[in-house]
């Protein structure tokens, strides 16, 4: 435990109170559904500081980003009018301090910050520590509550630390006002897409397994450097976006063990492709519905094209108010409980280059070109069986989180190696390989 007296960073800003954004509502809704399973711990990252950074300079950076982005000082709370967000005005951020800046030192501090109940009980939603000898900071350890930011928001904060800007940033209260105006044309259209996709779809994890009397969360990660090369070469050969290739490979791998030819996915998006949200620090990430149709006689390349077309509709249907979605589903004879988070969720955040390589060995296991290890935390949006992809051009990591009340443990052990195997087989045999042959190979 850190016993040194904390530093202080004095931020500015105006206090305000506004309705919660749809993203904040969705995360609070998810917390109520999956409380106690551990996925909702804070996002914690380590941001190296440039050589020569002084202590006042590091504290000034923290004060700047806290002042500029209301999301870092926003409390989400229940009220008679529904979920609301309360923004703190000018104040002081207590900044922790640790003497060491070695990876082991910052990892310990990240683990401590990750477990804090940020955003509740009077704690701000953002916490920070300065790592390094007094007066010579080497890194910042940052933690963010899921209730106020998503993963791509964190990347925006890190970019702001590296390149501070004085330009005004879009704020959560502004996002809430914008969504209120968009409700008719955006929210209703999105809810209608959900209702159509839900239709007669069978969701694999809607009902608890017989005999599964208690929850056990499985969290693992597969790391592979060859997978990153394969993905790059396959995307170039197909002339397709790497996300579509990944999505198709994941769909094949997930559908095979369940013998499904229509795989319902809930893809996670931040909707940061919307121009007004590019510099926004707040919760935008939500689920969008995508059903992948897996014809055994179709080639893998055909499936890539199919999911690429359907993915954009799913991404654009991710901004919804939970109450509106529940109402739309009820009208079709489905309920939110039997749809939301009851199938695989898929989160591809490689484009944001966040988080960095996860804290387990990146070297392959003996005799393999990948390594598979337990994952001690889950910084991504959850569900009963969630798949996240992180990394970049040099290494890919596939992370899995599953609630074994709903997902058989023997199934969870197969999913990440299966995704890696699909990428490897398509790379070896060519993108014209049939989906049926890929499924048989698994």
C-alpha positions in Angstrom: 0.0 0.0 0.0 1.2 3.5 -0.9 2.1 5.3 2.5 3.5 8.5 0.9 1.5 11.7 1.2 -0.3 12.4 -2.1 0.3 15.2 -4.4 -2.5 17.6 -5.5 -3.6 18.7 -8.9 -6.0 21.7 -8.9 -8.5 21.6 -11.8 -11.0 24.2 -13.0 -14.4 23.9 -14.5 -18.1 24.6 -14.0 -20.4 22.4 -12.0 -23.5 21.1 -13.8 -26.3 18.5 -13.6 -27.9 16.8 -16.6 -29.6 13.6 -17.7 -27.2 10.7 -18.2 -26.1 9.8 -21.7 -27.4 6.6 -23.4 -23.9 5.1 -22.9 -24.0 5.9 -19.2 -27.4 4.3 -19.0 -26.3 1.2 -20.8 -23.3 0.7 -18.6 -25.4 1.2 -15.4 -27.9 -1.3 -16.9 -25.1 -3.8 -17.5 -23.8 -3.4 -14.0 -27.2 -4.3 -12.6 -27.3 -7.4 -14.8 -23.7 -8.6 -14.2 -23.0 -7.3 -10.7 -20.5 -9.3 -8.7 -18.8 -10.9 -11.6 -15.9 -8.6 -11.6 -15.9 -7.3 -15.2 -16.7 -3.8 -14.2 -13.4 -2.9 -12.5 -11.8 0.3 -13.6 -9.7 0.7 -16.7 -6.1 1.2 -15.5 -3.2 2.2 -17.8 0.4 3.4 -17.4 1.4 6.4 -19.4 5.2 7.0 -19.7 6.3 10.6 -19.3 8.9 12.3 -21.6 12.4 12.5 -20.3 12.8 15.8 -18.4 9.2 16.1 -17.2 9.1 17.9 -13.9 6.8 17.1 -11.0 4.9 20.5 -11.5 4.7 19.6 -15.2 3.2 16.2 -14.5 0.6 17.7 -12.1 -0.2 20.4 -14.6 -0.9 17.8 -17.2 -3.3 16.0 -14.9 -5.0 19.3 -14.0 -5.4 20.1 -17.6 -7.1 16.9 -18.8 -9.3 16.9 -15.7 -10.4 20.5 -16.4 -10.8 19.9 -20.1 -12.9 16.7 -19.9 -16.0 16.8 -17.7 -16.2 13.0 -18.0 -13.2 12.7 -15.6 -15.2 14.5 -12.8 -18.7 13.2 -13.5 -20.8 11.2 -11.0 -23.6 9.1 -12.3 -26.5 8.8 -9.9 -30.1 7.6 -9.7 -32.9 10.2 -9.2 -36.7 10.2 -9.4 -36.4 11.6 -12.9 -34.1 8.7 -13.9 -30.3 8.3 -14.2 -28.5 11.6 -14.1 -24.9 12.9 -14.3 -23.5 15.4 -11.8 -20.3 17.3 -12.9 -17.9 18.6 -10.3 -16.8 22.2 -10.6 -13.3 23.5 -9.7 -11.6 21.3 -7.2 -8.5 19.3 -6.2 -7.5 15.8 -7.4 -5.5 13.9 -4.8 -2.7 12.3 -6.9 -0.9 9.2 -5.5 2.8 8.8 -5.5 5.1 5.8 -5.7 8.9 6.0 -5.7 9.6 3.3 -8.3 8.7 3.4 -12.0 9.8 -0.1 -13.0 7.1 -2.3 -14.6 6.5 -4.2 -11.4 6.0 -1.0 -9.5 3.5 0.5 -11.9 1.7 -2.8 -12.3 1.1 -3.0 -8.5 -0.2 0.6 -8.5 -2.4 -0.1 -11.5 -3.9 -3.1 -9.7 -4.6 -1.0 -6.6 -6.3 1.8 -8.6 -8.2 -0.8 -10.7 -10.0 -2.1 -7.6 -11.0 1.3 -6.2 -14.8 2.0 -6.2 -14.3 5.0 -8.5 -17.3 7.2 -9.2 -19.2 6.0 -6.1 -19.2 6.9 -2.4 -17.9 10.4 -3.0 -14.8 9.2 -4.9 -14.2 10.9 -8.3 -14.4 8.7 -11.4 -10.8 9.3 -12.2 -7.7 8.5 -10.2 -4.0 9.0 -10.9 -0.6 8.4 -9.4 2.9 9.7 -10.3 5.6 7.1 -10.5 9.3 7.9 -10.1 11.7 9.5 -7.7 10.4 12.7 -6.0 10.9 15.5 -8.4 11.7 13.3 -11.4 8.4 11.6 -12.5 8.8 8.8 -15.1 5.2 7.7 -15.6 1.6 8.3 -14.7 -0.7 5.5 -13.6 -4.3 6.3 -14.5 -7.6 4.7 -13.6 -11.0 5.4 -15.0 -14.5 4.3 -13.9 -16.4 2.4 -16.6 -19.4 4.6 -15.7 -17.9 7.7 -17.2 -15.5 6.5 -20.0 -15.1 3.7 -22.6 -11.8 2.3 -23.9 -11.5 4.7 -26.8 -12.2 7.6 -24.5 -9.1 6.6 -22.5 -7.0 6.7 -25.7 -8.3 10.3 -26.2 -7.1 11.2 -22.7 -3.7 9.6 -23.4 -3.4 11.6 -26.6 -4.3 14.7 -24.7 -1.5 14.1 -22.2 1.0 13.7 -25.1 -0.4 16.7 -27.1 -2.3 19.1 -24.7 -4.9 21.2 -26.5 -6.7 24.3 -25.4 -9.6 23.7 -27.8 -12.9 23.0 -26.2 -13.8 19.3 -26.1 -17.4 17.8 -26.4 -18.8 17.1 -23.0 -21.1 14.4 -21.6 -23.9 17.0 -20.7 -23.7 18.2 -24.3 -23.9 14.6 -25.5 -27.0 14.1 -23.4 -28.7 17.1 -24.9 -27.8 16.0 -28.4 -29.2 12.5 -27.7 -32.5 14.0 -26.5 -32.8 15.7 -29.9 -31.8 12.5 -31.7 -34.1 10.2 -29.8 -36.9 10.1 -32.5 -34.8 9.5 -35.6 -31.8 7.7 -34.0 -33.1 5.9 -31.0 -36.2 4.5 -32.5 -34.4 3.4 -35.6 -31.8 1.6 -33.5 -34.4 -0.1 -31.4 -36.2 -1.2 -34.5 -33.0 -2.8 -35.8 -32.6 -4.7 -32.5 -36.2 -5.9 -32.6 -35.7 -7.1 -36.2 -32.4 -8.9 -35.4 -33.8 -10.4 -32.3 -36.8 -11.8 -34.2 -36.8 -15.6 -33.8 -33.1 -15.8 -33.0 -32.0 -18.3 -30.4 -29.6 -16.7 -28.0 -27.2 -19.4 -26.7 -26.7 -18.0 -23.1 -30.2 -16.8 -22.3 -30.9 -19.5 -19.7 -28.6 -20.7 -16.9 -27.2 -24.2 -17.3 -28.8 -27.0 -15.4 -26.8 -27.8 -12.3 -24.8 -24.5 -12.5 -25.6 -23.3 -9.0 -23.0 -20.5 -8.6 -21.2 -18.1 -10.8 -17.6 -18.6 -11.7 -16.0 -16.1 -14.1 -13.4 -17.4 -16.5 -11.0 -14.8 -17.9 -8.2 -15.8 -20.3 -6.1 -14.2 -23.1 -4.4 -15.7 -26.1 -1.3 -13.8 -27.4 0.1 -14.4 -30.9 2.6 -12.5 -33.0 2.0 -14.6 -36.1 -1.8 -13.9 -35.9 -1.0 -10.2 -36.4 1.0 -11.0 -39.6 -1.8 -13.3 -40.9 -4.5 -10.7 -40.3 -2.5 -8.0 -42.1 -1.7 -10.2 -45.1 -5.3 -11.6 -45.4 -6.8 -8.1 -45.2 -4.5 -6.9 -47.9 -5.2 -9.9 -50.1 -9.0 -9.6 -49.7 -9.0 -5.8 -50.0 -11.1 -5.8 -46.8 -11.0 -4.0 -43.5 -9.1 -6.0 -40.9 -12.1 -5.7 -38.6 -14.3 -7.5 -41.1 -11.8 -10.3 -41.4 -11.5 -10.6 -37.6 -15.3 -10.6 -37.2 -15.7 -13.3 -39.8 -13.0 -15.5 -38.3 -14.5 -15.0 -34.8 -18.0 -15.9 -36.1 -16.9 -19.1 -37.6 -14.9 -20.1 -34.5 -17.8 -19.3 -32.1 -20.5 -20.9 -34.2 -18.8 -24.2 -34.8 -18.9 -25.7 -31.3 -22.6 -24.8 -31.0 -23.5 -26.1 -34.5 -25.1 -22.8 -35.4 -25.5 -21.5 -39.0 -26.9 -18.2 -37.8 -24.7 -16.8 -35.1 -26.1 -13.8 -33.1 -23.4 -11.4 -32.1 -23.5 -8.2 -30.1 -20.7 -6.1 -31.4 -19.3 -3.2 -29.3 -18.7 0.2 -30.8 -17.8 3.6 -29.4 -19.5 5.3 -32.4 -16.4 7.5 -32.5 -16.6 7.6 -36.2 -19.3 10.2 -35.7 -17.6 13.6 -36.3 -19.0 15.3 -33.2 -17.6 12.5 -30.9 -14.0 12.2 -32.1 -12.6 14.2 -29.2 -15.3 13.1 -26.7 -14.3 11.7 -23.3 -17.3 9.7 -22.0 -19.2 6.5 -22.5 -20.3 5.9 -26.1 -19.6 2.1 -26.3 -22.7 0.0 -26.5 -23.8 -3.2 -28.1 -25.1 -3.4 -31.7 -26.9 -6.5 -33.1 -25.3 -8.5 -35.9 -26.4 -12.0 -37.0 -23.7 -13.7 -39.1 -25.1 -16.2 -41.6 -22.7 -19.1 -42.1 -23.4 -21.1 -45.2 -21.2 -24.2 -45.2 -20.8 -24.0 -49.0 -19.8 -20.4 -49.0 -16.1 -19.3 -49.1 -14.6 -17.4 -46.2 -14.2 -14.4 -48.4 -17.9 -14.3 -49.0 -18.5 -14.3 -45.2 -16.1 -11.4 -44.8 -18.1 -9.4 -47.3 -21.3 -10.3 -45.6 -20.3 -9.3 -42.1 -18.7 -6.1 -43.4 -22.0 -5.0 -44.8 -24.0 -6.0 -41.7 -21.4 -4.6 -39.3 -22.1 -0.9 -40.3 -25.8 -1.4 -39.6 -24.9 -2.9 -36.2 -22.5 -0.1 -35.3 -25.1 2.6 -36.2 -27.7 0.8 -34.1 -25.6 0.9 -31.0 -26.9 4.3 -29.7 -30.1 3.5 -27.9 -31.8 4.3 -24.6 -32.3 1.1 -22.6 -35.9 2.0 -21.7 -36.7 2.5 -25.4 -35.0 -0.7 -26.4 -36.9 -2.6 -23.7 -40.2 -1.2 -25.0 -39.4 -2.1 -28.6 -38.4 -5.7 -27.7 -41.5 -6.1 -25.6 -43.7 -5.2 -28.6 -42.1 -8.1 -30.5 -42.7 -10.6 -27.7 -39.0 -10.5 -26.5 -37.6 -9.0 -23.3 -34.4 -7.1 -22.6 -33.3 -9.9 -20.2 -33.5 -12.6 -22.9 -31.6 -10.5 -25.5 -29.0 -8.2 -23.9 -25.7 -9.8 -23.2 -27.1 -13.4 -23.7 -25.0 -14.2 -26.8 -21.4 -13.6 -27.6 -20.2 -10.0 -27.4 -17.4 -8.9 -29.6 -15.2 -5.9 -29.0 -12.4 -4.9 -31.5 -10.4 -2.0 -30.1 -7.2 -2.5 -32.0 -7.7 0.8 -33.9 -7.5 2.7 -30.6 -4.3 0.8 -29.7 -5.6 0.4 -26.2 -4.8 -1.2 -23.8 -1.2 -2.1 -24.3 -0.1 -5.7 -24.4 -1.8 -7.4 -21.4 0.2 -8.3 -18.3 1.1 -11.8 -19.1 3.9 -13.3 -21.2 3.8 -12.5 -24.9 6.1 -15.4 -25.8 4.4 -18.5 -27.3 4.0 -21.6 -25.3 6.4 -24.5 -26.2 5.5 -26.1 -29.6 2.9 -23.4 -30.5 2.9 -19.9 -32.0 0.7 -18.5 -29.3 0.4 -18.5 -25.5 -2.8 -18.9 -23.5 -2.9 -17.5 -19.9 -5.4 -16.4 -17.3 -6.4 -12.8 -17.4 -6.5 -11.1 -13.9 -8.8 -8.2 -14.9 -11.4 -7.3 -17.5 -11.2 -3.7 -18.8 -13.7 -4.3 -21.6 -17.5 -4.1 -21.9 -19.1 -7.3 -20.6 -21.8 -9.8 -21.1 -22.2 -13.5 -20.4 -19.6 -14.5 -23.0 -17.4 -11.6 -24.2 -14.5 -11.7 -26.7 -12.2 -8.7 -27.0 -9.4 -8.1 -29.5 -6.5 -5.8 -28.7 -3.0 -5.3 -30.1 -1.7 -4.0 -33.4 0.7 -4.7 -36.3 3.1 -6.8 -34.2 1.0 -8.8 -31.8 -2.7 -9.7 -31.4 -4.4 -10.7 -28.2 -7.8 -12.3 -28.0 -9.4 -12.0 -24.5 -12.3 -14.0 -23.2 -14.6 -13.5 -20.2 -17.4 -16.0 -19.6 -19.9 -16.6 -16.8 -20.0 -20.3 -16.2 -23.5 -20.2 -15.0 -24.4 -19.8 -18.6 -21.4 -21.0 -20.6 -19.9 -24.4 -20.1 -16.3 -24.3 -18.9 -15.3 -26.9 -21.5 -16.6 -24.5 -24.2 -14.7 -21.5 -22.9 -11.4 -23.5 -23.1 -11.9 -24.0 -26.9 -13.0 -20.5 -28.0 -9.8 -18.5 -28.2 -7.7 -21.3 -29.7 -10.4 -21.8 -32.3 -10.3 -18.1 -33.4 -6.5 -18.4 -33.8 -6.9 -21.7 -35.7 -9.4 -20.1 -38.1 -7.0 -17.3 -38.9 -4.2 -19.8 -39.4 -6.1 -22.1 -41.6 -7.5 -19.4 -43.9 -4.0 -17.9 -44.2 -2.6 -21.4 -45.1 -5.4 -22.6 -47.4 -6.6 -19.3 -48.9 -9.7 -17.2 -48.4 -11.8 -19.3 -50.8 -11.8 -22.2 -48.3 -15.4 -23.2 -47.5 -17.0 -22.4 -44.1 -18.0 -26.0 -43.8 -14.4 -27.1 -44.1 -13.3 -24.5 -41.5 -15.9 -25.8 -39.1 -14.9 -29.4 -39.5 -11.3 -28.5 -38.9 -12.3 -27.1 -35.5 
